[in-house]
Amino acid sequence: MYDPTFCGAALARQLNKSDFLKEPALKNEAHKDAVVALAVATARNGFASLPLTSNNIAGRTIFQVNDLASDLVLRKAAQNIRRITASKQGSRIEIIRRLKLFCEEGIPFTVAKMDIKNFYPSVDQDFLSIQLNKRLMTAPSTGFVIKSLIDQCRNNSVVGLPPGLAISAELSEFYMQDFDRCLREVLNPHYFARYVDDMVLILPYLDDAKALKKTIENLLPNGLKLNFSKSKIYNFGNSNQKPPLIEHSFDYLGFKFNVYHVGKGRPYSRRVDLDIASSKVKKNKTRIVNCLLQYLSDGNFDDLRDRIRVLTCGYQFFDERQQTRRSAGLQHTYRLIESDAPALIELDKFLSGMVLCNAGPIGGRLALTMTNRERKELLKHSFFTGFNNRVHFRFSASRLAHLIGCWKYA
């Protein structure tokens, strides 16, 4: 039976393998008991101080819990909120799959992509507290923990919810539950999905895009507003153009949708090709450059080869937090793209161009450092081949963390 309390046994179950790796002293039973006892006291008395550290990563402030006892309390609170409110983030892949199916329909329709501006920091802490008081009446201990965290955020000038914490993700989903329901009731879309702050709707053909944006913004919870510059609307008509002509292209959740005009067959339908979004292609190019710069810095070819494997192929690792083996990599993140997606060809051309270049600030230095044999070994790996042949490698969690360290926030 599920235990919603913050007793010692329930908090001890929040410990995972990575905690023992980061803090080996936990293997000592007395030390572990002391940490759990401190967590129990924190849950009972509230946070004495803000247990967070902030880092500026790629222009965004990301928070981390710097105290294990406090982290155990927040992990348990997040688990309780998920159980009590039934809030759950949608599957990114399933959203893309369903969106593609709707876009293949041959009827007129409108696709509306909406982006919430500055999502986590814009959450109204007072309004969130009111909502929590209503929903957590039967779980006072969880309500107390969240109230204590919000009070500490307020006292330390942390606005909204601290990005980077699991508890913030759970609270944000809870915060948006009424909005999701109201939007469906008011607009009655053919399809609606929200992935954190990115929304997509498929609606009957619309003429007034400005009015739609205003309607959606008025439905948002306190403090939240749309990013109008990133919110786009695409109208798909019933014109029967001679293929292949793209009616619209748009990006969503890292995928690029190329939607072609209605075909002449019966039933009428559109062709939709999925590719990697341009911003994600650029990110992978940056990672290739970072790999080469790291190699020029440390001269470790084995690391360089494995980093190229991570970028071009699939890989498996053991997720210590979830205590399960997971698959990751391009072929998993973008497994719905076409097998001949142009982005794969573009990335291979960029990789080979960088590896074979013998001039410029990187190529000139590589020419003096890398042997022809090493270049050939690197070019055995390909985005196109890795994706289509489902090439996989296995890495330990520590090895993977070391490899991706040079581009982690690129």
Secondary structure, DSSP 8 states (H G I E B T S, - for coil): ----S--HHHHHTT--HHHHHH-GGGGSHHHHHHHHHHHHHHHHH--SS--EEEEEETTEEEEEE--HHHHHHHHHHHHHHHHHH------HHHHHHHHHHHHTB-S-EEEEEEEBTTHHHHS-HHHHHHHHHHHTTT-HHHHHHHHHHHHHHHHTT--SS-TT-HHHHHHHHHHTHHHHHHHHHHH--SEEEEETTEEEEEES--S-HHHHHHHHHHHS-TT--B-TTT-EEEEE------SS-EEEEEEETTEEEEEE---SSSS-B--EEEEE-HHHHHHHHHHHHHHHHHHHHH--HHHHHHHHHHHHSEEEEEETTTTEEEEEEHHHHTTTS-TT-HHHHHHHHHHHHHHH--SHHHHHHHHHH--HHHHHHHTT--HHHHHHTT-EEE--HHHHHHHHTTTTT-
